[in-house]
Amino acid sequence: MNVSDCCLTLMVPKALEENLLDLLLEHDALAGGFITSEVEDHGRNVTYQSMAEKVRGRAHRVEIQIIMHHADAQTLLRDIKQVLPRTNIVYYMTPVTEFGSFL
């Protein structure tokens, strides 16, 4: 059984969504499947992409979650940094103790 041990979460500016999704789809050996959600980023450390976001006080972002091996997540992050440098992508990894489905 192939056990995935972490959840990589990426917080991406909405304007970069398609570029990053294309990159993830090209890396299907590392990121076989993922989910996306539209979210709003709040707080003093937020980088706004437009004047409208600044006026509203929140940034429109896309959250992408991928259950994968930690080593694969490190490789994927390295590739993202190479292809999309300085693009205000925020990420974090959390441990996954169990992962499955009811089929």
N, CA, C and O atoms as a GROMACS GRO file, in nm:
protein
  412
    1MET      N    1   0.084  -0.119   0.000
    1MET     CA    2   0.000   0.000   0.000
    1MET      C    3   0.089   0.125   0.000
    1MET      O    4   0.188   0.131   0.073
    2ASN      N    5   0.053   0.221  -0.080
    2ASN     CA    6   0.128   0.346  -0.093
    2ASN      C    7   0.074   0.447   0.008
    2ASN      O    8  -0.035   0.501  -0.012
    3VAL      N    9   0.148   0.472   0.115
    3VAL     CA   10   0.099   0.557   0.224
    3VAL      C   11   0.147   0.702   0.204
    3VAL      O   12   0.267   0.727   0.196
    4SER      N   13   0.053   0.795   0.196
    4SER     CA   14   0.087   0.937   0.189
    4SER      C   15   0.088   0.991   0.331
    4SER      O   16   0.001   0.959   0.411
    5ASP      N   17   0.187   1.075   0.362
    5ASP     CA   18   0.205   1.114   0.501
    5ASP      C   19   0.192   1.262   0.529
    5ASP      O   20   0.213   1.305   0.642
    6CYS      N   21   0.157   1.343   0.428
    6CYS     CA   22   0.138   1.485   0.457
    6CYS      C   23   0.033   1.546   0.365
    6CYS      O   24   0.000   1.493   0.259
    7CYS      N   25  -0.017   1.659   0.409
    7CYS     CA   26  -0.107   1.740   0.327
    7CYS      C   27  -0.035   1.870   0.298
    7CYS      O   28  -0.005   1.948   0.389
    8LEU      N   29  -0.007   1.893   0.170
    8LEU     CA   30   0.052   2.019   0.127
    8LEU      C   31  -0.062   2.113   0.091
    8LEU      O   32  -0.145   2.082   0.006
    9THR      N   33  -0.065   2.228   0.156
    9THR     CA   34  -0.167   2.329   0.128
    9THR      C   35  -0.098   2.450   0.067
    9THR      O   36  -0.001   2.502   0.123
   10LEU      N   37  -0.147   2.493  -0.047
   10LEU     CA   38  -0.096   2.610  -0.118
   10LEU      C   39  -0.203   2.717  -0.119
   10LEU      O   40  -0.318   2.689  -0.150
   11MET      N   41  -0.165   2.838  -0.084
   11MET     CA   42  -0.255   2.954  -0.091
   11MET      C   43  -0.204   3.042  -0.204
   11MET      O   44  -0.095   3.098  -0.195
   12VAL      N   45  -0.283   3.054  -0.310
   12VAL     CA   46  -0.237   3.112  -0.435
   12VAL      C   47  -0.323   3.232  -0.472
   12VAL      O   48  -0.446   3.225  -0.461
   13PRO      N   49  -0.263   3.342  -0.516
   13PRO     CA   50  -0.344   3.452  -0.568
   13PRO      C   51  -0.432   3.403  -0.683
   13PRO      O   52  -0.387   3.326  -0.768
   14LYS      N   53  -0.554   3.446  -0.685
   14LYS     CA   54  -0.651   3.401  -0.786
   14LYS      C   55  -0.596   3.415  -0.927
   14LYS      O   56  -0.623   3.330  -1.012
   15ALA      N   57  -0.519   3.519  -0.954
   15ALA     CA   58  -0.466   3.543  -1.088
   15ALA      C   59  -0.368   3.433  -1.132
   15ALA      O   60  -0.345   3.415  -1.251
   16LEU      N   61  -0.311   3.359  -1.037
   16LEU     CA   62  -0.216   3.252  -1.070
   16LEU      C   63  -0.279   3.113  -1.073
   16LEU      O   64  -0.210   3.014  -1.100
   17GLU      N   65  -0.408   3.105  -1.047
   17GLU     CA   66  -0.474   2.975  -1.035
   17GLU      C   67  -0.447   2.884  -1.156
   17GLU      O   68  -0.401   2.772  -1.138
   18GLU      N   69  -0.474   2.931  -1.275
   18GLU     CA   70  -0.460   2.846  -1.394
   18GLU      C   71  -0.316   2.804  -1.417
   18GLU      O   72  -0.290   2.689  -1.454
   19ASN      N   73  -0.221   2.895  -1.396
   19ASN     CA   74  -0.080   2.861  -1.414
   19ASN      C   75  -0.038   2.750  -1.318
   19ASN      O   76   0.031   2.656  -1.356
   20LEU      N   77  -0.080   2.762  -1.192
   20LEU     CA   78  -0.041   2.662  -1.094
   20LEU      C   79  -0.113   2.530  -1.118
   20LEU      O   80  -0.053   2.423  -1.104
   21LEU      N   81  -0.240   2.535  -1.155
   21LEU     CA   82  -0.312   2.410  -1.184
   21LEU      C   83  -0.248   2.338  -1.302
   21LEU      O   84  -0.236   2.215  -1.300
   22ASP      N   85  -0.208   2.411  -1.404
   22ASP     CA   86  -0.138   2.349  -1.517
   22ASP      C   87  -0.009   2.282  -1.471
   22ASP      O   88   0.021   2.170  -1.512
   23LEU      N   89   0.065   2.349  -1.385
   23LEU     CA   90   0.189   2.293  -1.332
   23LEU      C   91   0.162   2.166  -1.251
   23LEU      O   92   0.235   2.067  -1.265
   24LEU      N   93   0.060   2.167  -1.168
   24LEU     CA   94   0.026   2.049  -1.090
   24LEU      C   95  -0.016   1.933  -1.179
   24LEU      O   96   0.022   1.818  -1.154
   25LEU      N   97  -0.092   1.962  -1.283
   25LEU     CA   98  -0.135   1.856  -1.374
   25LEU      C   99  -0.017   1.796  -1.451
   25LEU      O  100  -0.020   1.679  -1.487
   26GLU      N  101   0.086   1.876  -1.475
   26GLU     CA  102   0.208   1.826  -1.539
   26GLU      C  103   0.288   1.737  -1.443
   26GLU      O  104   0.368   1.654  -1.488
   27HIS      N  105   0.267   1.753  -1.313
   27HIS     CA  106   0.339   1.675  -1.211
   27HIS      C  107   0.248   1.570  -1.149
   27HIS      O  108   0.250   1.550  -1.028
   28ASP      N  109   0.169   1.503  -1.230
   28ASP     CA  110   0.072   1.408  -1.175
   28ASP      C  111   0.138   1.289  -1.105
   28ASP      O  112   0.072   1.221  -1.026
   29ALA      N  113   0.264   1.262  -1.132
   29ALA     CA  114   0.334   1.154  -1.060
   29ALA      C  115   0.356   1.194  -0.914
   29ALA      O  116   0.359   1.108  -0.826
   30LEU      N  117   0.371   1.324  -0.887
   30LEU     CA  118   0.388   1.373  -0.750
   30LEU      C  119   0.255   1.409  -0.687
   30LEU      O  120   0.227   1.372  -0.572
   31ALA      N  121   0.173   1.480  -0.762
   31ALA     CA  122   0.044   1.530  -0.712
   31ALA      C  123  -0.067   1.465  -0.794
   31ALA      O  124  -0.123   1.528  -0.884
   32GLY      N  125  -0.097   1.341  -0.763
   32GLY     CA  126  -0.194   1.266  -0.842
   32GLY      C  127  -0.334   1.323  -0.841
   32GLY      O  128  -0.407   1.309  -0.939
   33GLY      N  129  -0.372   1.386  -0.734
   33GLY     CA  130  -0.504   1.446  -0.723
   33GLY      C  131  -0.500   1.554  -0.617
   33GLY      O  132  -0.419   1.549  -0.525
   34PHE      N  133  -0.589   1.651  -0.630
   34PHE     CA  134  -0.591   1.762  -0.535
   34PHE      C  135  -0.727   1.827  -0.538
   34PHE      O  136  -0.807   1.804  -0.629
   35ILE      N  137  -0.753   1.908  -0.436
   35ILE     CA  138  -0.879   1.982  -0.431
   35ILE      C  139  -0.847   2.132  -0.429
   35ILE      O  140  -0.741   2.173  -0.381
   36THR      N  141  -0.939   2.211  -0.481
   36THR     CA  142  -0.924   2.356  -0.479
   36THR      C  143  -1.048   2.419  -0.418
   36THR      O  144  -1.159   2.368  -0.432
   37SER      N  145  -1.027   2.530  -0.350
   37SER     CA  146  -1.137   2.608  -0.291
   37SER      C  147  -1.102   2.755  -0.305
   37SER      O  148  -0.986   2.794  -0.291
   38GLU      N  149  -1.202   2.838  -0.332
   38GLU     CA  150  -1.180   2.981  -0.333
   38GLU      C  151  -1.195   3.032  -0.190
   38GLU      O  152  -1.291   2.998  -0.121
   39VAL      N  153  -1.098   3.114  -0.148
   39VAL     CA  154  -1.096   3.165  -0.011
   39VAL      C  155  -1.061   3.313  -0.013
   39VAL      O  156  -1.019   3.367  -0.115
   40GLU      N  157  -1.080   3.379   0.101
   40GLU     CA  158  -1.043   3.519   0.119
   40GLU      C  159  -0.934   3.525   0.225
   40GLU      O  160  -0.946   3.464   0.332
   41ASP      N  161  -0.828   3.598   0.196
   41ASP     CA  162  -0.714   3.613   0.286
   41ASP      C  163  -0.729   3.745   0.362
   41ASP      O  164  -0.748   3.850   0.300
   42HIS      N  165  -0.721   3.741   0.494
   42HIS     CA  166  -0.738   3.858   0.580
   42HIS      C  167  -0.613   3.878   0.666
   42HIS      O  168  -0.539   3.783   0.689
   43GLY      N  169  -0.591   3.999   0.712
   43GLY     CA  170  -0.484   4.024   0.809
   43GLY      C  171  -0.384   4.127   0.762
   43GLY      O  172  -0.387   4.172   0.647
   44ARG      N  173  -0.296   4.163   0.853
   44ARG     CA  174  -0.200   4.270   0.822
   44ARG      C  175  -0.087   4.225   0.731
   44ARG      O  176  -0.021   4.309   0.670
   45ASN      N  177  -0.063   4.096   0.718
   45ASN     CA  178   0.044   4.047   0.632
   45ASN      C  179  -0.003   4.009   0.492
   45ASN      O  180   0.072   3.947   0.416
   46VAL      N  181  -0.124   4.046   0.458
   46VAL     CA  182  -0.181   4.012   0.328
   46VAL      C  183  -0.120   4.102   0.220
   46VAL      O  184  -0.104   4.222   0.239
   47THR      N  185  -0.087   4.041   0.107
   47THR     CA  186  -0.042   4.116  -0.010
   47THR      C  187  -0.159   4.124  -0.106
   47THR      O  188  -0.210   4.022  -0.153
   48TYR      N  189  -0.201   4.246  -0.136
   48TYR     CA  190  -0.316   4.265  -0.223
   48TYR      C  191  -0.272   4.269  -0.368
   48TYR      O  192  -0.167   4.324  -0.400
   49GLN      N  193  -0.353   4.211  -0.456
   49GLN     CA  194  -0.322   4.206  -0.598
   49GLN      C  195  -0.388   4.321  -0.675
   49GLN      O  196  -0.353   4.346  -0.790
   50SER      N  197  -0.482   4.390  -0.612
   50SER     CA  198  -0.551   4.500  -0.680
   50SER      C  199  -0.596   4.603  -0.578
   50SER      O  200  -0.600   4.576  -0.458
   51MET      N  201  -0.631   4.721  -0.627
   51MET     CA  202  -0.683   4.826  -0.540
   51MET      C  203  -0.818   4.783  -0.480
   51MET      O  204  -0.847   4.815  -0.365
   52ALA      N  205  -0.898   4.711  -0.557
   52ALA     CA  206  -1.028   4.663  -0.506
   52ALA      C  207  -1.009   4.573  -0.384
   52ALA      O  208  -1.084   4.584  -0.287
   53GLU      N  209  -0.909   4.484  -0.388
   53GLU     CA  210  -0.882   4.398  -0.273
   53GLU      C  211  -0.839   4.482  -0.153
   53GLU      O  212  -0.880   4.456  -0.040
   54LYS      N  213  -0.756   4.581  -0.178
   54LYS     CA  214  -0.708   4.666  -0.069
   54LYS      C  215  -0.823   4.742  -0.004
   54LYS      O  216  -0.828   4.754   0.119
   55VAL      N  217  -0.915   4.793  -0.084
   55VAL     CA  218  -1.031   4.865  -0.031
   55VAL      C  219  -1.120   4.771   0.050
   55VAL      O  220  -1.170   4.808   0.156
   56ARG      N  221  -1.140   4.650   0.000
   56ARG     CA  222  -1.223   4.551   0.070
   56ARG      C  223  -1.155   4.499   0.196
   56ARG      O  224  -1.222   4.456   0.290
   57GLY      N  225  -1.022   4.503   0.198
   57GLY     CA  226  -0.948   4.454   0.314
   57GLY      C  227  -0.928   4.303   0.315
   57GLY      O  228  -0.903   4.245   0.420
   58ARG      N  229  -0.939   4.241   0.201
   58ARG     CA  230  -0.914   4.098   0.190
   58ARG      C  231  -0.875   4.063   0.046
   58ARG      O  232  -0.918   4.127  -0.049
   59ALA      N  233  -0.792   3.960   0.036
   59ALA     CA  234  -0.739   3.919  -0.094
   59ALA      C  235  -0.807   3.789  -0.139
   59ALA      O  236  -0.824   3.696  -0.060
   60HIS      N  237  -0.844   3.785  -0.266
   60HIS     CA  238  -0.905   3.667  -0.325
   60HIS      C  239  -0.795   3.566  -0.357
   60HIS      O  240  -0.703   3.596  -0.433
   61ARG      N  241  -0.805   3.448  -0.299
   61ARG     CA  242  -0.704   3.344  -0.319
   61ARG      C  243  -0.771   3.211  -0.350
   61ARG      O  244  -0.892   3.194  -0.333
   62VAL      N  245  -0.690   3.119  -0.394
   62VAL     CA  246  -0.733   2.981  -0.416
   62VAL      C  247  -0.649   2.893  -0.324
   62VAL      O  248  -0.526   2.904  -0.320
   63GLU      N  249  -0.716   2.807  -0.250
   63GLU     CA  250  -0.649   2.712  -0.162
   63GLU      C  251  -0.645   2.577  -0.233
   63GLU      O  252  -0.748   2.529  -0.280
   64ILE      N  253  -0.528   2.518  -0.241
   64ILE     CA  254  -0.511   2.387  -0.305
   64ILE      C  255  -0.454   2.292  -0.200
   64ILE      O  256  -0.354   2.323  -0.136
   65GLN      N  257  -0.518   2.177  -0.183
   65GLN     CA  258  -0.472   2.077  -0.088
   65GLN      C  259  -0.439   1.948  -0.161
   65GLN      O  260  -0.516   1.899  -0.243
   66ILE      N  261  -0.320   1.894  -0.128
   66ILE     CA  262  -0.272   1.772  -0.192
   66ILE      C  263  -0.223   1.677  -0.084
   66ILE      O  264  -0.136   1.713  -0.005
   67ILE      N  265  -0.276   1.556  -0.080
   67ILE     CA  266  -0.228   1.452   0.010
   67ILE      C  267  -0.117   1.378  -0.064
   67ILE      O  268  -0.139   1.324  -0.173
   68MET      N  269   0.003   1.375  -0.005
   68MET     CA  270   0.118   1.318  -0.076
   68MET      C  271   0.229   1.282   0.021
   68MET      O  272   0.219   1.306   0.141
   69HIS      N  273   0.335   1.223  -0.033
   69HIS     CA  274   0.455   1.194   0.046
   69HIS      C  275   0.530   1.324   0.073
   69HIS      O  276   0.535   1.413  -0.012
   70HIS      N  277   0.588   1.334   0.192
   70HIS     CA  278   0.663   1.454   0.229
   70HIS      C  279   0.775   1.484   0.130
   70HIS      O  280   0.793   1.599   0.090
   71ALA      N  281   0.850   1.382   0.089
   71ALA     CA  282   0.961   1.402  -0.006
   71ALA      C  283   0.908   1.454  -0.139
   71ALA      O  284   0.970   1.541  -0.201
   72ASP      N  285   0.794   1.403  -0.184
   72ASP     CA  286   0.734   1.451  -0.309
   72ASP      C  287   0.687   1.595  -0.295
   72ASP      O  288   0.697   1.674  -0.390
   73ALA      N  289   0.637   1.631  -0.177
   73ALA     CA  290   0.594   1.769  -0.152
   73ALA      C  291   0.713   1.863  -0.162
   73ALA      O  292   0.702   1.973  -0.218
   74GLN      N  293   0.828   1.822  -0.107
   74GLN     CA  294   0.948   1.904  -0.115
   74GLN      C  295   0.991   1.922  -0.261
   74GLN      O  296   1.030   2.032  -0.300
   75THR      N  297   0.985   1.817  -0.340
   75THR     CA  298   1.019   1.825  -0.482
   75THR      C  299   0.924   1.917  -0.555
   75THR      O  300   0.966   1.999  -0.637
   76LEU      N  301   0.796   1.903  -0.527
   76LEU     CA  302   0.695   1.987  -0.593
   76LEU      C  303   0.715   2.134  -0.557
   76LEU      O  304   0.707   2.221  -0.644
   77LEU      N  305   0.741   2.163  -0.431
   77LEU     CA  306   0.766   2.302  -0.390
   77LEU      C  307   0.888   2.360  -0.461
   77LEU      O  308   0.887   2.475  -0.504
   78ARG      N  309   0.992   2.280  -0.474
   78ARG     CA  310   1.112   2.326  -0.545
   78ARG      C  311   1.078   2.362  -0.691
   78ARG      O  312   1.122   2.464  -0.742
   79ASP      N  313   0.998   2.276  -0.756
   79ASP     CA  314   0.960   2.301  -0.895
   79ASP      C  315   0.870   2.424  -0.907
   79ASP      O  316   0.885   2.502  -1.001
   80ILE      N  317   0.779   2.442  -0.813
   80ILE     CA  318   0.691   2.560  -0.816
   80ILE      C  319   0.776   2.687  -0.801
   80ILE      O  320   0.754   2.784  -0.873
   81LYS      N  321   0.871   2.686  -0.709
   81LYS     CA  322   0.958   2.802  -0.688
   81LYS      C  323   1.038   2.836  -0.812
   81LYS      O  324   1.063   2.954  -0.840
   82GLN      N  325   1.079   2.734  -0.888
   82GLN     CA  326   1.155   2.758  -1.010
   82GLN      C  327   1.068   2.817  -1.120
   82GLN      O  328   1.110   2.909  -1.191
   83VAL      N  329   0.946   2.766  -1.135
   83VAL     CA  330   0.858   2.809  -1.244
   83VAL      C  331   0.784   2.938  -1.210
   83VAL      O  332   0.762   3.022  -1.297
   84LEU      N  333   0.745   2.954  -1.084
   84LEU     CA  334   0.667   3.071  -1.042
   84LEU      C  335   0.736   3.142  -0.924
   84LEU      O  336   0.682   3.144  -0.814
   85PRO      N  337   0.854   3.199  -0.946
   85PRO     CA  338   0.924   3.266  -0.836
   85PRO      C  339   0.857   3.398  -0.798
   85PRO      O  340   0.797   3.465  -0.882
   86ARG      N  341   0.870   3.433  -0.670
   86ARG     CA  342   0.821   3.563  -0.620
   86ARG      C  343   0.678   3.593  -0.663
   86ARG      O  344   0.648   3.702  -0.711
   87THR      N  345   0.589   3.496  -0.645
   87THR     CA  346   0.450   3.513  -0.688
   87THR      C  347   0.352   3.516  -0.572
   87THR      O  348   0.231   3.503  -0.592
   88ASN      N  349   0.402   3.532  -0.450
   88ASN     CA  350   0.317   3.543  -0.332
   88ASN      C  351   0.234   3.416  -0.308
   88ASN      O  352   0.118   3.424  -0.267
   89ILE      N  353   0.294   3.301  -0.332
   89ILE     CA  354   0.231   3.173  -0.299
   89ILE      C  355   0.275   3.138  -0.157
   89ILE      O  356   0.394   3.135  -0.126
   90VAL      N  357   0.179   3.111  -0.072
   90VAL     CA  358   0.203   3.071   0.066
   90VAL      C  359   0.172   2.922   0.076
   90VAL      O  360   0.076   2.874   0.015
   91TYR      N  361   0.252   2.849   0.153
   91TYR     CA  362   0.226   2.706   0.169
   91TYR      C  363   0.251   2.662   0.313
   91TYR      O  364   0.320   2.728   0.389
   92TYR      N  365   0.192   2.549   0.346
   92TYR     CA  366   0.224   2.481   0.471
   92TYR      C  367   0.195   2.333   0.454
   92TYR      O  368   0.116   2.294   0.369
   93MET      N  369   0.261   2.252   0.536
   93MET     CA  370   0.241   2.107   0.535
   93MET      C  371   0.196   2.061   0.672
   93MET      O  372   0.245   2.109   0.774
   94THR      N  373   0.103   1.970   0.672
   94THR     CA  374   0.056   1.910   0.797
   94THR      C  375   0.065   1.758   0.785
   94THR      O  376   0.049   1.703   0.676
   95PRO      N  377   0.090   1.689   0.896
   95PRO     CA  378   0.096   1.544   0.890
   95PRO      C  379  -0.041   1.483   0.865
   95PRO      O  380  -0.143   1.536   0.909
   96VAL      N  381  -0.042   1.372   0.795
   96VAL     CA  382  -0.164   1.294   0.772
   96VAL      C  383  -0.142   1.158   0.837
   96VAL      O  384  -0.050   1.085   0.800
   97THR      N  385  -0.225   1.126   0.934
   97THR     CA  386  -0.209   0.998   1.004
   97THR      C  387  -0.289   0.887   0.939
   97THR      O  388  -0.259   0.769   0.958
   98GLU      N  389  -0.388   0.924   0.862
   98GLU     CA  390  -0.468   0.822   0.793
   98GLU      C  391  -0.532   0.887   0.671
   98GLU      O  392  -0.570   1.004   0.675
   99PHE      N  393  -0.545   0.811   0.563
   99PHE     CA  394  -0.605   0.862   0.441
   99PHE      C  395  -0.671   0.745   0.370
   99PHE      O  396  -0.609   0.640   0.355
  100GLY      N  397  -0.793   0.761   0.326
  100GLY     CA  398  -0.864   0.655   0.258
  100GLY      C  399  -0.992   0.704   0.194
  100GLY      O  400  -1.018   0.824   0.191
  101SER      N  401  -1.071   0.612   0.145
  101SER     CA  402  -1.200   0.647   0.085
  101SER      C  403  -1.296   0.531   0.103
  101SER      O  404  -1.255   0.417   0.128
  102PHE      N  405  -1.424   0.560   0.091
  102PHE     CA  406  -1.528   0.458   0.098
  102PHE      C  407  -1.581   0.437  -0.043
  102PHE      O  408  -1.668   0.511  -0.089
  103LEU      N  409  -1.528   0.337  -0.110
  103LEU     CA  410  -1.568   0.308  -0.248
  103LEU      C  411  -1.658   0.188  -0.254
  103LEU      O  412  -1.703   0.149  -0.362
   0.00000   0.00000   0.00000
